[in-house]
């Protein structure tokens, strides 16, 4: 995975450099761009490295770089098509990030008072990838659109932080980015300059972070990446003042420290599970993906399920607890909960796990008996009856073992 991401990073840097060469940018500017983006792609992400957002942002960055080139009235050459394909890939991976490439185009449309920026080679290539992806999804995976997407919309999307809590970090980031742009390019900074599309992409990243509403670190990566790139790409070694450089480095360190934050919601489980089974077939009952992953790879286990947890059921139950719902809406949520129970039953019967990890919290926010939730279904209770419970892990995780299936 790391190798593939690094190949993607190199490809993105090559595309950006070829576009800069076609636009006849100076060698000094091209070198700064390559160094800054290499750092922001490979080192800056820290704990976010390899996340879907990281992969998507790397794929979309050449599109933003070409938007910056066109903003200055220069031509990026035919390599712009490759940038468009990357942007289409990024939007397909993470549709919330559409505004990252959308806002620079919208600015160009407003600036030129023309819709021609909507039909550049890179914009057409990006649109073709997204439309093609949507067509493949509709033709080959209709169950996702007809079954899962409505459930995700009803049970998962409404789970979000308070708007005021979400707004603070993007606001600080964008203000700091604009301030650093003015400091790093004090002689010739204008809104018509090349930093504007990068700032627009940062605003798109901020919008994505707020719309998703979860507040998780990796959902802020697009904001952090483009808000950092906008001022750093304006730096010139000949005119850079020491206080400004110190200020910029301090800001990057602060942002990077936020991206490096890792929360371990569960106690160490590796040794405890391996003492029960050497090569376990593992499954979890709960809503937190981090309970089973990357644990299953770390202990050389086999994942015995088709899903990573019961997140839709958790969202449905939380909504039922926290609001007065109409009868029709409550029935819809009950249907989602029962659907998750059916999936769990299928996994137990087909996957035959010999170790089951059971969470004891609902969405990591309130105590919840997931085992009782599963046992409330007679078929699930019958399947779980062959497991015995061993000592829990620090009170947070209950461990069930099938004595006949352990090695």
C-alpha positions, 0 to 999 in steps of 0.5 A: 500500500505504501509503495502504491501511494508513493508511486501515485505521489511521484506520478502527481509530481511529474504531471505538475512539473510537465505542466509547469514546463509547458507553461514556461515557468522558471526553474526556481519556481518549479523546484520550489513547487516540487519540493513543497508538494513532495513534503506535503504529499509524503511527510506532512500527512503523518497518521493520515498517510494512505487514508482514502482522503490522502489518496484522493487529495494527491490525485486531485492536486495536479488539477489544482496546480493546472488551475493555478497555471491557467489563472495566470494566463498560461497554458499547461499543455496536453498533460492537463488531461492526465490531471483531469483523470486524476481529479475524476479518480479523487472525486470518485473515491471521495465525492465530498472533495468535489468542491476542492476542484470545483471552486477553482473552476467556479472562480475562473468562470466568475473571473472570465464571465464565461462558461469556457473554464467548464470545458477545458481538457482537464475538466472534461476528463474529470467529468468523464471519469465521474460519469463513467464511475457512476454508470459502472456503479448503477449497472454492476452494483445496483444494490449499493444505490437501491439498498445501502445508500438510502440506509447510509443516508438515514442512519449514518449521515445524520451523525455529526458534530455541532456546526459551531464546533466544526467551524472553528478549525477551518476558520483558523486554518483559512485565516492563517493561510491567507495571512501567510500568503501575504507574508511570503509574497509581500512584494507582488501578492494580488488576488489575481496571483497564482495562490488564489486557486490553491486558497479556493481548493483549501476552502473546498477542503474546509467545506468538505470537512464541515459537510461530513460533520464527523470532525475526524482528523483525516477528513481535514486533510484536504483543508490542511494540505491546500491551506499549507500549499497556498503560502508555501508555493509563494516562497522564494529563497532570495526574498524570504525573511527569517521571522517569516520563515520561522512563523511558516515552519511553526504553523506547519509543525502545528498542523502536522501535529494535528494530523499525527494525532492517533487515538487508540479507543481499545486496549491492546488485544493482540497477545490476548487473542493469540493466546486463545487461537494462533490463526483465528477467524475473527469478527466483531460485534459493534460499530467501531471499525478500529476494533477489528482493523488493523488488528486482523492483519497484525495478528495474521488472522482471517476476517470472517465477515463481509462488513466491518461492523454494525455502524448503521444499526448504531446510528439508527439506535442513537437516533431512536434514543435522542429524538422524537421520531414519527412512526414511519421514520422509526419503522425505517430505522428498525428495518435498518437494525434488523438488516444489520442483524441479518448480515451478522447472522450470515457472517456467523454462519458462513464465516464460522469465526472462532473469536468474536470481539464485542464492543461495550459502547455505542459510537464510543459515546455511551455504554451499550450491551452489544451482546444483548443486542445480538442475543435479542434475535433468536437465530443469532442467540442460537449461533452465539450459544456455542461460544464461551466468554473469556476475561474481557479486555480492561472492561471495554471489549468482551471476547467470545471464543468457540472452543471447538474452533480454536487452534 
